[in-house]
Amino acid sequence: MPQSFARVKETFDAWAMYQAVVDADYMHHAEIVATLAAWAQKQTEPLRIIDLGCGNSWLATHAFKNANIASYHGVDVSDASTLAQENIAIWPGRAEVVAGNLADFLRAQPGASATVILASYSIHHFSSEAKVELINECRRVLVPGGTFIWIDAIRRNDESHNAYIARLTGVMQNEWTALTLDGRDKACTHVRESDFPESSSWTLDHVAAAGFKLSRSILARDFFRGWAFTKT
């Protein structure tokens, strides 16, 4: 198989696995969509959204499909931008998705250029120091009063990184049966190699230190948490 076709197949296979996780609701996407949709309906100004780690833009386009969207800019390190085009077609002329490093993308954005920054299951891939830098960049890019929505893998406050990873991968291997055994193995390998979740207290303390105020909880589950923060 030519390398280009092999890469396309790998991308589509990976996102087929991701979609299986979404469809089975293992990471509570249905609750996230419903909560974000209700929040968006209460916003009075058009939303200028930056989506960090957007993947195929499934979450944003489902959560904000009935919202007043002025612009949507998504970035993902994968080639999922190809798959995102069908989803973002609901916002013709107002939406784009690019492949790239989300930290580099964020640093390139003008100050006070977004009203909403969405980071869903993406920031946990960065080190603690890089997370702090990202949080500060989010504040710079948001308008005064803008909203930072952070949904992610989050450890218990008294739990080590290794203990969290062991707990999560145990559940994934035994209960994520919508994935094949090979798919579960690949997903667990990804978590072990690439996930660096912080605790709830770390997250809330560092976001507050950057100049945000907690405005509401988006998700409160054992392995995954989410919050909306307002730039002060």
C-alpha positions in Angstrom: 0.0 0.0 0.0 1.5 3.4 -0.9 2.5 5.5 2.1 0.0 8.2 1.4 -2.9 5.7 1.3 -1.6 3.9 4.4 -1.6 7.2 6.3 -5.2 8.0 5.2 -6.3 4.5 6.3 -4.5 4.9 9.7 -6.3 8.3 10.2 -9.7 6.9 9.3 -9.2 3.8 11.4 -8.2 5.9 14.4 -11.2 8.2 14.1 -13.5 5.2 13.6 -12.3 4.0 17.0 -12.8 7.5 18.4 -16.4 7.6 17.0 -17.1 4.2 18.6 -16.1 5.7 22.0 -18.4 8.7 21.4 -21.3 6.5 20.2 -20.9 4.3 23.3 -20.7 7.4 25.5 -17.7 6.1 27.4 -16.3 9.6 27.9 -19.8 11.2 28.5 -20.0 13.1 25.2 -23.8 13.2 25.3 -23.8 15.0 28.7 -21.1 17.4 27.5 -23.1 18.2 24.3 -26.3 18.8 26.2 -24.6 21.0 28.8 -22.7 23.1 26.3 -25.8 23.5 24.1 -27.8 24.8 27.0 -25.0 27.2 27.9 -24.6 28.5 24.3 -28.3 29.2 24.0 -28.0 31.7 26.8 -25.2 33.7 25.2 -26.4 37.0 23.7 -23.4 37.8 21.5 -22.2 35.8 18.5 -19.6 33.3 19.5 -16.0 33.4 18.1 -14.7 29.9 19.0 -11.2 28.5 19.1 -11.3 24.7 19.5 -8.0 23.2 20.8 -7.6 19.6 19.8 -10.8 19.6 17.8 -10.4 16.2 16.2 -13.1 15.9 13.6 -15.1 18.8 15.2 -17.8 16.4 16.2 -18.2 17.8 19.7 -18.2 21.5 18.8 -20.6 21.1 15.8 -23.1 19.1 17.9 -22.8 21.3 21.0 -23.0 24.6 19.2 -25.1 23.7 16.1 -28.0 25.9 17.2 -25.8 28.7 18.6 -25.0 32.1 16.9 -21.6 31.4 15.5 -19.5 34.3 14.1 -16.4 32.2 13.6 -14.9 28.8 14.4 -11.2 27.9 14.2 -10.3 24.3 15.1 -6.8 22.8 15.3 -5.7 19.2 15.8 -2.3 17.5 15.7 -3.8 14.6 13.6 -5.0 14.7 10.0 -8.6 14.8 11.3 -9.1 18.2 9.6 -10.0 16.2 6.5 -12.8 14.4 8.4 -13.9 17.7 10.0 -14.9 19.4 6.8 -18.3 17.6 6.6 -19.1 18.6 10.2 -18.1 22.3 9.9 -20.1 22.7 6.7 -23.0 23.7 9.0 -21.1 27.1 9.3 -20.4 27.9 5.7 -17.7 30.6 5.3 -17.3 30.9 9.1 -15.3 27.8 10.0 -11.9 26.3 9.4 -9.9 23.4 10.8 -6.2 23.1 10.4 -3.7 20.3 11.3 -1.0 21.5 13.7 0.3 21.8 17.2 -2.4 23.5 19.3 0.1 25.3 21.5 1.8 26.9 18.4 -1.6 27.7 16.9 -2.8 29.4 20.1 0.4 31.5 20.4 -0.2 32.7 16.8 -3.7 34.1 17.6 -4.2 37.8 18.3 -5.0 38.9 21.8 -8.7 39.3 22.7 -9.7 37.7 19.4 -12.0 34.9 20.7 -15.0 34.8 23.0 -14.8 31.0 23.6 -11.9 28.6 23.8 -12.9 25.0 23.9 -10.3 22.4 25.0 -11.9 19.0 25.2 -9.7 16.0 26.1 -6.6 17.6 24.7 -4.6 19.5 27.3 -3.8 16.4 29.3 -1.3 15.4 26.7 1.0 18.3 27.8 3.4 18.5 30.7 2.4 20.5 33.8 4.6 23.4 32.8 3.2 23.4 29.2 -0.3 23.3 30.6 0.3 26.5 32.7 1.6 28.2 29.5 -1.5 27.1 27.6 -3.8 28.4 30.3 -2.1 31.8 30.2 -2.2 31.9 26.4 -6.0 31.1 26.6 -6.4 34.2 28.8 -4.5 36.4 26.4 -6.5 35.3 23.4 -9.9 35.6 25.1 -11.8 38.9 25.2 -12.6 40.3 28.7 -15.4 38.2 30.0 -14.6 35.4 27.5 -15.1 31.7 28.4 -12.5 29.0 28.7 -14.1 25.6 28.6 -11.7 22.8 29.8 -12.9 19.2 29.7 -10.3 16.5 30.4 -9.0 13.5 32.1 -8.6 14.5 35.7 -7.1 12.6 38.6 -8.5 12.4 42.1 -6.8 14.9 44.4 -5.1 12.1 46.4 -4.3 9.9 43.4 -0.9 9.5 41.7 -0.5 9.6 37.9 0.3 5.9 37.8 -2.7 4.9 39.9 -5.1 6.9 37.7 -3.7 5.4 34.5 -4.0 1.9 36.0 -7.6 2.5 37.0 -8.6 4.0 33.7 -7.0 1.4 31.5 -8.5 -1.4 33.7 -11.9 0.0 32.9 -11.1 0.5 29.3 -9.9 -3.1 28.9 -12.9 -4.7 30.7 -15.8 -2.4 29.9 -15.2 -0.5 26.6 -16.6 -3.5 24.7 -17.7 -1.3 21.8 -14.1 -1.4 20.7 -12.4 -4.6 19.5 -9.8 -6.2 21.7 -7.1 -4.8 19.4 -8.8 -1.4 19.6 -8.8 -1.5 23.4 -5.2 -2.5 23.4 -4.3 0.5 21.2 -6.4 2.9 23.3 -4.8 1.7 26.5 -1.3 2.0 25.0 -2.1 5.6 23.9 -3.3 6.4 27.5 -0.2 4.9 29.1 2.2 6.7 26.7 0.5 10.1 26.1 -1.8 11.0 29.0 -0.6 13.2 31.8 -3.7 14.2 33.8 -3.7 16.7 36.6 -5.8 16.6 39.8 -8.9 18.7 40.2 -7.2 20.9 42.8 -4.2 21.5 40.5 -6.4 22.4 37.6 -8.7 24.8 39.5 -5.8 26.5 41.4 -3.7 27.1 38.2 -6.6 28.4 36.2 -7.6 30.8 39.0 -3.9 31.9 39.3 -4.0 32.8 35.5 -6.9 35.2 36.0 -10.0 33.1 35.5 -13.1 32.7 37.7 -14.9 29.4 37.8 -18.4 30.0 36.3 -19.9 26.5 36.2 -19.2 22.8 36.1 -19.6 21.1 32.7 -18.9 17.5 33.7 -18.2 15.7 37.0 -17.4 12.1 36.6 -14.9 9.7 38.1 -12.2 9.8 35.4 -13.3 13.0 33.5 -14.2 16.5 34.6 -15.0 19.7 32.9 -15.5 23.4 33.8 -16.3 26.7 32.2 -14.1 29.6 33.4 -14.6 33.3 32.8 -11.7 35.7 32.1 -11.6 38.3 34.8 
